[in-house]
């Protein structure tokens, strides 16, 4: 993912946690924040060390990033933080993507209806 699509600063994460809206399912928590300074979405990913070793955490992060690349044109310009929960560690990439699409629909970050 290109640099302009990433959230890296702790201050940005804290602002989104405090001022943003959150929705969740069993595998993911999504925080969204309407940032008026941007014309595209920005993504922050948080996968705790409690979920497993670095290989497993990176696998989850890659699956999340891939899902956002697939839906790049369909996502509203917001700051989005994705937090992986414990059940995500036992899922395949396709299961992670379908669960993430589900919670993103709940969060209403898609421009149009996504069909499968």
C-alpha positions as CSV (number, residue, x, y, z in Angstrom):
1,X,0.0,0.0,0.0
2,X,1.3,3.4,-0.9
3,X,2.5,5.8,1.9
4,X,-0.4,8.2,1.5
5,X,-2.8,5.4,2.3
6,X,-1.2,4.6,5.7
7,X,-1.7,5.8,9.2
8,X,1.6,5.5,11.2
9,X,1.7,8.2,13.8
10,X,0.6,7.4,17.3
11,X,-1.1,10.8,17.6
12,X,-3.3,9.9,14.6
13,X,-4.2,6.6,16.1
14,X,-5.1,8.2,19.5
15,X,-7.3,10.9,17.7
16,X,-9.2,8.2,15.9
17,X,-9.6,6.1,19.0
18,X,-11.0,9.0,21.0
19,X,-13.1,10.8,18.4
20,X,-13.9,8.1,15.9
21,X,-16.8,5.6,15.7
22,X,-16.3,1.9,16.2
23,X,-18.1,-1.2,15.0
24,X,-17.1,-4.8,15.5
25,X,-17.7,-8.4,14.7
26,X,-16.1,-11.4,16.3
27,X,-12.8,-11.1,14.4
28,X,-12.3,-7.4,13.9
29,X,-12.9,-4.0,15.4
30,X,-13.1,-1.0,13.0
31,X,-12.6,2.6,14.0
32,X,-13.6,5.2,11.5
33,X,-13.0,9.0,11.6
34,X,-14.1,11.6,9.1
35,X,-10.9,13.4,8.2
36,X,-11.7,16.4,6.0
37,X,-8.0,17.0,5.0
38,X,-7.8,13.9,2.8
39,X,-9.4,12.9,-0.5
40,X,-8.9,9.1,-0.1
41,X,-9.0,6.6,2.8
42,X,-6.1,6.0,5.2
43,X,-5.6,2.7,6.9
44,X,-4.0,1.7,10.2
45,X,-3.7,-1.9,11.3
46,X,-3.3,-3.2,14.8
47,X,-2.5,-6.8,15.5
48,X,-1.6,-7.6,19.1
49,X,1.3,-9.8,20.1
50,X,-1.2,-11.9,22.0
51,X,-2.5,-13.3,18.7
52,X,0.7,-15.1,18.0
53,X,4.3,-14.8,16.6
54,X,5.4,-12.3,14.0
55,X,4.8,-14.7,11.1
56,X,1.1,-15.1,12.0
57,X,0.6,-11.4,12.8
58,X,2.1,-10.4,9.4
59,X,-0.1,-13.0,7.6
60,X,-3.2,-11.3,9.1
61,X,-1.9,-7.8,8.2
62,X,-1.2,-8.9,4.6
63,X,-4.7,-10.3,4.3
64,X,-6.2,-7.0,5.6
65,X,-4.1,-4.9,3.3
66,X,-5.0,-7.1,0.3
67,X,-8.7,-6.7,1.1
68,X,-8.3,-2.9,1.1
69,X,-6.4,-3.0,-2.2
70,X,-9.2,-5.0,-3.8
71,X,-11.8,-2.5,-2.7
72,X,-9.6,0.6,-3.1
73,X,-12.1,2.4,-5.4
74,X,-15.1,1.5,-3.3
75,X,-14.1,3.0,0.1
76,X,-15.1,6.4,1.3
77,X,-12.4,8.9,2.2
78,X,-12.0,8.3,5.9
79,X,-9.4,7.3,8.4
80,X,-9.9,3.6,9.2
81,X,-8.2,1.5,11.9
82,X,-8.6,-2.2,11.8
83,X,-7.9,-4.2,15.0
84,X,-7.7,-7.9,14.8
85,X,-9.2,-10.0,17.6
86,X,-8.3,-13.5,18.8
87,X,-10.5,-15.6,16.4
88,X,-8.7,-14.0,13.4
89,X,-5.6,-16.1,14.0
90,X,-7.3,-19.3,13.0
91,X,-8.8,-18.0,9.8
92,X,-7.6,-18.4,6.2
93,X,-7.0,-15.4,4.0
94,X,-10.4,-15.7,2.2
95,X,-12.2,-16.0,5.6
96,X,-10.4,-12.9,6.8
97,X,-11.4,-11.0,3.7
98,X,-15.1,-12.0,4.0
99,X,-15.2,-11.2,7.7
100,X,-13.5,-7.8,7.0
101,X,-16.0,-7.0,4.2
102,X,-18.8,-7.8,6.6
103,X,-17.6,-5.4,9.3
104,X,-16.8,-2.7,6.7
105,X,-20.4,-2.9,5.4
106,X,-21.6,-2.4,9.0
107,X,-19.3,0.6,9.4
108,X,-20.7,2.0,6.1
109,X,-17.4,2.8,4.5
110,X,-18.3,1.6,1.0
111,X,-19.3,4.0,-1.7
112,X,-21.7,1.5,-3.3
113,X,-23.2,-1.8,-2.5
114,X,-20.6,-4.6,-2.7
115,X,-22.0,-7.9,-4.0
116,X,-20.4,-11.3,-3.9
